[in-house]
Amino acid sequence: MARIIEMQICLGSSCFSRGNKDIVMYIKEYLKKNHLDDRVVFKGSRCMDKCSNGPNLMINGRMIEEISLANIEAIMVREFGNIK
């Protein structure tokens, strides 16, 4: 049985104003396209208290800061490339 991965994205106003709406859409599409949506629980978080370093993403309790559309694909490949 495949392990379930928990992923949260900060949807606080600071992170949201820095482009998290587009990042959320990218992540959802990436998970679906790569057949990971049944293995990854992806949800929003109100605030991760790291506003100055946002947007922020947490994967299994590990914080990834300063995510953007420019680096999210590399993050997804690094984190999920080997679980198919």
MOJO-V168698 format. One record per run of one state. SS is the DSSP state (helix for helix, strand for strand, loop for the rest). FROM is the first residue (numbers start at 0). TO is the last residue. Records with the same first field share a line. If there is no record, write none. Layout:
# MOJO-V168698
SS: FROM-TO ; FROM-TO
This chain:
# MOJO-V168698
loop: 0-3 ; 10-11 ; 33-38 ; 45-49 ; 53-55 ; 59-60 ; 64-70 ; 80-83
strand: 4-9 ; 39-44 ; 56-58 ; 61-63
helix: 12-32 ; 50-52 ; 71-79
